[in-house]
Amino acid sequence: MLDWAIEALRVVPARIGSALHHMQGSEELGIPTSYELSTMAEVRRMAAEELPGAHLRPGLYYRYLLSWTKRG
């Protein structure tokens, strides 16, 4: 439920940015899309498995921002 609430808050700035930049949707551009969304917890778990020490935060346009520094 928390993921849905966060996404709802992110829709407004994403829509404003899209309107200001005259952006088209993926379907309008013919880009294949998938609506099978992972939860933030699932994405964090996958990132932790593949990139230990990675930091993940939500970004606009339904994206995640991942930061990671290679150690060693």
N, C-alpha and C positions, 0 to 999 in steps of 0.2 A: 504494500500500500504506500510506503514511503517513496518508492521509486515513481509511482504514478503521480503522487503529489508534486514531486520535484519536476517531473516532466511537464506537468500542467503549468507550473510557474515559468518554465523555460520556453513555452510555446509563444508567449507574448513578445519577448524581444526577438525571437527567431522570425516571427511573422513580420514584425516591423522592419527588421533588417532585409528580409526578402523583398518587401514592397519597395524599400528605398533603393535597392540594387536591381530592381526589375528581374528578380530570379524566377525561373520556372521550376516546377516540380519534376521529380525524377521520371514519373510516368509520361509527362509532356515531352520530355527529351528522349524518351525511348530507352532509358537506363533501367536494367533489371533491378528490382528491389525485393526485399524480403521483410515481412512484418513479424518474423519470429524474433522477438526481442529477449535478450538476456537481462536478468536483474543485475543491479550494480554489485550485489554480493557475489553473483556468479562470475562477473567480469573481474572483480578483485581477486577471487580465488584462482582463476585461470592465470592472471598476471603474476600472482605470488608463486605459482607453480613454475612458470616459465622464466620469470625475471625476479628473483628474490630481491627484496628491497625496493621494488617499484612503487611509485606513488600514483594514485589514480584519482582524478576528479572529473566531474561532469563538465562538458563544454556545451556550447550552443549547437543548434541544428542536430540534436540527438546524437552527438558524438561524445567520446571520452578523451580526456587529455592524460596521457601516461608519461611520467618522467622516470627515467632509470639511468643509473650510472654504473658502468661495468667496473667491478672491483678486481683488484689483483694485478 
